[in-house]
Amino acid sequence: MSGPEPGWHPDPSQPDQQRWWDGTTWSDRVAPAPSVSTTPPPPAAPAPKRLRLPVWGWILAAVAATLALIFLAPVVALAALTVLITGIVALAKNSRTWLRFPSRGWAMGAIVVSALVFFASGGITSALYPGDTRAELTANSADSPRQAIAETPRSTPTPTPTPVTTVRELVVTERVPFVATTIDDGALPQGHTVITTEGRDGERTLTYRVTDVDGAEVSRELVSDVVSIEPITQVTANGTYVAPPPPPPAPAAPACDPNYADGCVPIASDVDCAGGSGNGPAYFDGVARVVGSDVYDLDSDGDGYACETW
C-alpha cells in the first residue's frame, strides 16, 4: 500500500501540529498546524451597473452615422484611405506609426475596417458626385497615399557620436627655490652676519603627455623632469671673533721727593722713618742721601743720610 505524497501532513501523534512525510517514513521535522480562520469573508462588492443604450438611442446613432457617411463621403473616403495605408505601413515595418497601434492585431483590424469604409464611402460618392467630381476624387485619392506617407512621422535614430581622442605634449616650467645655509667666520666680529653668496632660484622643466577626449583632459602622464637651471645656495657668514680684553693699566710709579736720592722718599704732608716713633702719615724704609733740604727731618745726626740710624 502506497503512502501519501511527500510533504507536510497532520501529525498522527500530535493533532495540533504537522510532521514531514518523506514518502516512506515520518521525519523529525515538525511545524505548527495552519490555523483555520473563522472570520467570514467580506461581502462581495455589488457588480457595477452597465449603462444600456435604449433602442431609440441606437436608431439615432445609426441615422447620424448614415448622414455623415452621405454628406461627408469624400472626406470619410480620404480618411479611410489614409488609415488603410498607415495600417499597411505599420504591418510592413512592424512599427506603431503615427496612429500608435498597440499591436499587429489592431493594425490588421484598422486595415479591414478602413477598407470597408473606403469602399462604402466611395460608392456613395460615385452616386452623389458623378462626372468630374469622380475624377477629382480619384486625383485626390491618388495623391493621398503620397501625402499620408509624407505626413507619417518616422523615428530617426540619433547617431551615437564617436568620441575624438587626441594626445598632446605639455611643457610646464616650475621654480626651484634655493637653499640657505650659515657658516661660522672667525674673522668676523661676534654678533655680525654677512651674506657672502646671494641665493638664486633655479628652474625645472616638466614634460607631460596629455590625453584629451572631445577637448576635455582625461589623463596626464609625466614624461620627463629636468632641472634646466640649478639653484644657487645662499651662504651667510656668522661672526665668531671675540677681541681679547685690554691689559690692566700699569701701576703708577710713586712720586719721590727730589730732595732725597738713592731712595724714594714719598711726597706727603709728613714722612717718618719706618720703625721709628713718628706717626706718618707716610713712612720711608731704607737709607736715602740728602741732596737738598731735609724737609721731613729724616737726617737727625746731620751727616747727610736720612733714616740711617733707625
PAZANU-817111 format. One record per residue (C-alpha): x, y, z; residue number from 1. Coordinates in nm, 4 decimals, decimal comma. Layout:
REC        u        v        w seq
REC        X        Y        Z NUM
...
END
This chain:
REC        u        v        w seq
REC   0,0000   0,0000   0,0000   1
REC   0,1485   0,3395  -0,1056   2
REC   0,1542   0,6222   0,1483   3
REC   0,0668   0,9882   0,0914   4
REC   0,2802   1,2140  -0,1242   5
REC   0,5899   1,3641   0,0434   6
REC   0,5025   1,6842   0,2243   7
REC   0,3530   1,8303   0,5425   8
REC   0,0701   1,6196   0,6889   9
REC  -0,1155   1,6177   1,0238  10
REC   0,0992   1,4544   1,2904  11
REC  -0,0638   1,1220   1,3896  12
REC   0,0663   1,1613   1,7437  13
REC   0,0021   1,5364   1,7837  14
REC  -0,3065   1,6664   1,6029  15
REC  -0,2215   2,0358   1,6687  16
REC   0,0956   2,0210   1,4617  17
REC   0,2229   1,8939   1,1257  18
REC   0,5035   1,6465   1,0545  19
REC   0,7026   1,5963   0,7340  20
REC   0,6292   1,2757   0,5457  21
REC   0,9167   1,1863   0,3071  22
REC   0,7150   0,9262   0,1200  23
REC   0,8195   0,6263   0,3322  24
REC   0,8531   0,7331   0,6960  25
REC   0,7742   1,0249   0,9268  26
REC   1,0726   1,2541   0,9855  27
REC   1,1624   1,4564   1,2953  28
REC   1,0670   1,7863   1,1260  29
REC   0,7512   1,9350   1,2736  30
REC   0,5655   2,2616   1,2230  31
REC   0,2562   2,4249   1,3737  32
REC  -0,0698   2,3276   1,2099  33
REC  -0,2139   2,6079   0,9929  34
REC  -0,4823   2,7996   1,1749  35
REC  -0,8255   2,7953   1,0230  36
REC  -0,9739   3,1402   1,0100  37
REC  -1,3295   3,1639   1,1332  38
REC  -1,3747   3,5187   1,0122  39
REC  -1,6478   3,5228   0,7481  40
REC  -1,5304   3,6533   0,4103  41
REC  -1,6171   4,0157   0,3335  42
REC  -1,9324   4,0654   0,1345  43
REC  -1,8813   4,0746  -0,2357  44
REC  -1,8898   4,4175  -0,3938  45
REC  -2,2007   4,4770  -0,5964  46
REC  -2,1493   4,4366  -0,9671  47
REC  -2,1358   4,7702  -1,1469  48
REC  -2,4414   4,8526  -1,3403  49
REC  -2,3953   4,8521  -1,7112  50
REC  -2,5144   5,1520  -1,8996  51
REC  -2,7617   5,0219  -2,1513  52
REC  -2,8406   5,2345  -2,4523  53
REC  -3,2113   5,2336  -2,5319  54
REC  -3,3337   5,1292  -2,8745  55
REC  -3,4103   5,4861  -2,9816  56
REC  -3,0502   5,5775  -2,8984  57
REC  -2,9141   5,3121  -3,1309  58
REC  -3,1513   5,4378  -3,4001  59
REC  -3,0285   5,7978  -3,3600  60
REC  -2,6647   5,6850  -3,3712  61
REC  -2,7277   5,4860  -3,6918  62
REC  -2,9045   5,7795  -3,8549  63
REC  -2,6224   6,0197  -3,7597  64
REC  -2,3578   5,7818  -3,8955  65
REC  -2,5533   5,7376  -4,2207  66
REC  -2,5954   6,1121  -4,2689  67
REC  -2,2276   6,1728  -4,2003  68
REC  -2,1363   5,8994  -4,4451  69
REC  -2,3636   6,0507  -4,7144  70
REC  -2,2780   6,4183  -4,6792  71
REC  -1,9126   6,3724  -4,5876  72
REC  -1,8441   6,0767  -4,8123  73
REC  -1,5363   6,2285  -4,9858  74
REC  -1,3792   6,3263  -4,6545  75
REC  -1,4630   5,9889  -4,4982  76
REC  -1,3205   5,8104  -4,8023  77
REC  -0,9967   6,0096  -4,7807  78
REC  -0,9647   5,9471  -4,4066  79
REC  -1,0365   5,5763  -4,4530  80
REC  -0,7755   5,5535  -4,7278  81
REC  -0,5192   5,7303  -4,5046  82
REC  -0,5871   5,4854  -4,2198  83
REC  -0,5690   5,1941  -4,4663  84
REC  -0,2273   5,2970  -4,5994  85
REC  -0,0974   5,3711  -4,2483  86
REC  -0,2058   5,0257  -4,1317  87
REC  -0,0283   4,8630  -4,4249  88
REC   0,2884   5,0586  -4,3478  89
REC   0,2633   4,9570  -3,9797  90
REC   0,2416   4,5893  -4,0738  91
REC   0,5241   4,6144  -4,3280  92
REC   0,7658   4,7975  -4,0973  93
REC   0,6376   4,6416  -3,7741  94
REC   0,6089   4,9875  -3,6138  95
REC   0,3318   5,1762  -3,4390  96
REC   0,3393   5,4713  -3,6871  97
REC   0,1598   5,7913  -3,6027  98
REC  -0,1683   5,6133  -3,5183  99
REC   0,0093   5,4305  -3,2298 100
REC  -0,1325   5,0832  -3,2980 101
REC  -0,0766   4,8822  -2,9774 102
REC  -0,0251   4,5550  -3,1713 103
REC  -0,0308   4,3935  -3,5135 104
REC  -0,3838   4,2775  -3,4468 105
REC  -0,5001   4,6331  -3,4063 106
REC  -0,3257   4,7299  -3,7279 107
REC  -0,4931   4,4407  -3,9133 108
REC  -0,8335   4,5394  -3,7753 109
REC  -0,7783   4,9006  -3,8755 110
REC  -0,6933   4,7864  -4,2311 111
REC  -1,0115   4,5789  -4,2608 112
REC  -1,2412   4,8464  -4,1175 113
REC  -1,0845   5,1299  -4,3175 114
REC  -1,1108   4,9239  -4,6402 115
REC  -1,4819   4,8621  -4,5817 116
REC  -1,5431   5,2299  -4,5010 117
REC  -1,3423   5,3406  -4,8053 118
REC  -1,5359   5,1242  -5,0481 119
REC  -1,8706   5,2178  -4,8931 120
REC  -1,7969   5,5915  -4,8962 121
REC  -1,6524   5,5609  -5,2466 122
REC  -1,9729   5,4070  -5,3764 123
REC  -2,1808   5,6780  -5,2130 124
REC  -1,9500   5,9481  -5,3543 125
REC  -1,9811   5,7997  -5,7042 126
REC  -2,3597   5,8051  -5,6777 127
REC  -2,3827   6,1566  -5,5356 128
REC  -2,0988   6,3234  -5,7326 129
REC  -2,0844   6,1757  -6,0855 130
REC  -1,8657   6,3053  -6,3721 131
REC  -1,5810   6,5449  -6,2950 132
REC  -1,6244   6,5059  -5,9260 133
REC  -1,5280   6,1404  -5,9538 134
REC  -1,2138   6,2329  -6,1475 135
REC  -1,1270   6,4959  -5,8873 136
REC  -1,1835   6,2487  -5,6074 137
REC  -0,9689   5,9956  -5,7903 138
REC  -0,6898   6,2527  -5,8280 139
REC  -0,7157   6,3407  -5,4614 140
REC  -0,7180   5,9736  -5,3734 141
REC  -0,4109   5,9164  -5,5921 142
REC  -0,2257   6,1907  -5,4084 143
REC  -0,3448   6,0877  -5,0653 144
REC  -0,1097   5,7853  -5,0254 145
REC   0,1862   6,0057  -5,1020 146
REC   0,0574   6,2708  -4,8596 147
REC  -0,0203   6,0170  -4,5907 148
REC   0,3196   5,8628  -4,6221 149
REC   0,4801   6,2056  -4,6157 150
REC   0,2897   6,3011  -4,3039 151
REC   0,3736   5,9777  -4,1284 152
REC   0,6422   6,0679  -3,8760 153
REC   0,9426   5,8453  -3,8818 154
REC   1,1550   5,7938  -3,5799 155
REC   1,5089   5,8628  -3,6909 156
REC   1,7599   5,7022  -3,4580 157
REC   2,0011   5,9503  -3,3101 158
REC   2,3530   5,8533  -3,4127 159
REC   2,5883   5,7936  -3,1278 160
REC   2,8784   6,0402  -3,1652 161
REC   3,2209   5,8847  -3,1815 162
REC   3,4468   6,0388  -2,9166 163
REC   3,7511   6,2181  -3,0565 164
REC   4,0689   6,1300  -2,8678 165
REC   4,3811   6,3416  -2,9056 166
REC   4,7246   6,3131  -2,7439 167
REC   4,9350   6,6254  -2,6971 168
REC   5,2593   6,7237  -2,5234 169
REC   5,2501   6,9832  -2,2485 170
REC   5,5672   7,1557  -2,1220 171
REC   5,5495   7,3273  -1,7827 172
REC   5,8266   7,5199  -1,6049 173
REC   5,8417   7,5395  -1,2264 174
REC   6,0551   7,7418  -0,9836 175
REC   6,3149   7,5533  -0,7793 176
REC   6,3677   7,7520  -0,4549 177
REC   6,7247   7,7994  -0,3353 178
REC   6,8554   7,6667  -0,0017 179
REC   7,0007   7,8964   0,2679 180
REC   7,2921   7,7893   0,4863 181
REC   7,5031   7,9574   0,7596 182
REC   7,8741   7,9150   0,8313 183
REC   8,0889   8,0446   1,1185 184
REC   8,3511   8,3067   1,0309 185
REC   8,6305   8,3641   1,2848 186
REC   8,7441   8,6818   1,1095 187
REC   8,4063   8,8483   1,1574 188
REC   8,3220   9,0015   1,4966 189
REC   8,0733   8,8104   1,7010 190
REC   7,7145   8,9311   1,6505 191
REC   7,7731   9,0377   1,2894 192
REC   7,6328   8,8446   0,9867 193
REC   7,7212   8,8946   0,6228 194
REC   7,5707   8,7258   0,3164 195
REC   7,8764   8,6053   0,1295 196
REC   7,6838   8,4343  -0,1548 197
REC   7,3474   8,5572  -0,2762 198
REC   7,0888   8,2805  -0,3248 199
REC   6,9104   8,2419  -0,6576 200
REC   6,6159   8,0227  -0,7554 201
REC   6,6556   7,7567  -1,0194 202
REC   6,4115   7,6257  -1,2780 203
REC   6,2867   7,2801  -1,3732 204
REC   6,1114   7,1756  -1,6947 205
REC   5,8314   6,9176  -1,6722 206
REC   5,7038   6,7447  -1,9869 207
REC   5,3619   6,5736  -1,9757 208
REC   5,1772   6,3523  -2,2238 209
REC   4,8138   6,4713  -2,2044 210
REC   4,5172   6,2738  -2,3407 211
REC   4,2012   6,4680  -2,4347 212
REC   3,8607   6,3239  -2,5222 213
REC   3,6340   6,5658  -2,7074 214
REC   3,8541   6,8541  -2,5973 215
REC   3,8464   6,7638  -2,2248 216
REC   4,1583   6,6394  -2,0449 217
REC   4,1147   6,2856  -1,9084 218
REC   4,4710   6,1851  -1,8160 219
REC   4,8194   6,3324  -1,7738 220
REC   5,1444   6,1319  -1,7690 221
REC   5,4829   6,2759  -1,6654 222
REC   5,7374   6,2014  -1,9381 223
REC   6,0452   6,3923  -1,8165 224
REC   6,1568   6,6120  -1,5261 225
REC   6,4757   6,8093  -1,5939 226
REC   6,6356   7,0834  -1,3796 227
REC   6,7279   7,3320  -1,6515 228
REC   6,8752   7,5988  -1,4142 229
REC   7,0434   7,4845  -1,0930 230
REC   6,9574   7,6899  -0,7828 231
REC   7,2407   7,8774  -0,6058 232
REC   7,2687   7,8210  -0,2319 233
REC   7,2690   8,1377  -0,0214 234
REC   7,5621   8,1441   0,2245 235
REC   7,5545   8,3676   0,5327 236
REC   7,8702   8,4156   0,7446 237
REC   7,8138   8,4353   1,1182 238
REC   8,0887   8,6239   1,3075 239
REC   8,2523   8,4360   1,5950 240
REC   8,5640   8,6562   1,6636 241
REC   8,5838   8,7860   2,0221 242
REC   8,8509   9,0552   2,0877 243
REC   9,0807   8,9859   2,3897 244
REC   9,0345   9,2135   2,6937 245
REC   9,2747   9,5103   2,7182 246
REC   9,5762   9,4661   2,9538 247
REC   9,5357   9,6097   3,3023 248
REC   9,6911   9,9551   3,3456 249
REC  10,0436   9,9614   3,4895 250
REC  10,0593  10,0846   3,8460 251
REC  10,1658  10,4451   3,8673 252
REC  10,5184  10,4962   3,9906 253
REC  10,5186  10,6527   4,3323 254
REC  10,6169  11,0178   4,3458 255
REC  10,9555  11,0693   4,5109 256
REC  11,0705  11,3827   4,6837 257
REC  11,3566  11,5352   4,4792 258
REC  11,5337  11,6447   4,7971 259
REC  11,6492  11,2866   4,8571 260
REC  11,8496  11,0474   4,6386 261
REC  11,9403  10,6790   4,6384 262
REC  11,5976  10,6070   4,7743 263
REC  11,2393  10,7121   4,7090 264
REC  11,1146  10,9223   4,9860 265
REC  10,7438  10,9765   4,9244 266
REC  10,5898  11,3135   4,8955 267
REC  10,3405  11,3674   5,1764 268
REC  10,2367  11,6100   5,4433 269
REC  10,4869  11,4364   5,6739 270
REC  10,7213  11,1370   5,6265 271
REC  10,8780  10,9422   5,9114 272
REC  11,1389  10,6699   5,9104 273
REC  10,9873  10,3258   5,9265 274
REC  11,0416  10,1614   6,2630 275
REC  11,0749  10,4954   6,4379 276
REC  10,8404  10,6734   6,6694 277
REC  10,6955  10,9056   6,4071 278
REC  10,3267  10,8942   6,3266 279
REC  10,3416  10,9390   5,9492 280
REC  10,1185  10,9520   5,7674 281
REC  10,3909  10,8408   5,5213 282
REC  10,6978  10,6326   5,6021 283
REC  11,0336  10,5700   5,4326 284
REC  11,2027  10,2336   5,4755 285
REC  11,5666  10,2492   5,3848 286
REC  11,8539  10,4991   5,3675 287
REC  11,8426  10,7991   5,1373 288
REC  12,1003  11,0607   5,0687 289
REC  12,0006  11,4165   5,1359 290
REC  12,0721  11,6198   4,8234 291
REC  11,8558  11,9178   4,9026 292
REC  11,6702  12,0354   5,2056 293
REC  11,5770  11,7783   5,4672 294
REC  11,2124  11,8775   5,4687 295
REC  11,0962  11,5795   5,6752 296
REC  11,3834  11,5870   5,9377 297
REC  11,4938  11,2384   5,8434 298
REC  11,8721  11,3181   5,8927 299
REC  11,8699  11,3581   6,2676 300
REC  12,2512  11,3421   6,3032 301
REC  12,3170  11,5795   6,0155 302
REC  12,5593  11,3502   5,8258 303
REC  12,3688  11,3836   5,5007 304
REC  12,1865  11,0474   5,5115 305
REC  11,8240  11,0059   5,6080 306
REC  11,6986  10,7250   5,8342 307
REC  12,0421  10,5650   5,8697 308
REC  12,0130  10,5210   6,2454 309
REC  11,6689  10,3656   6,2522 310
END
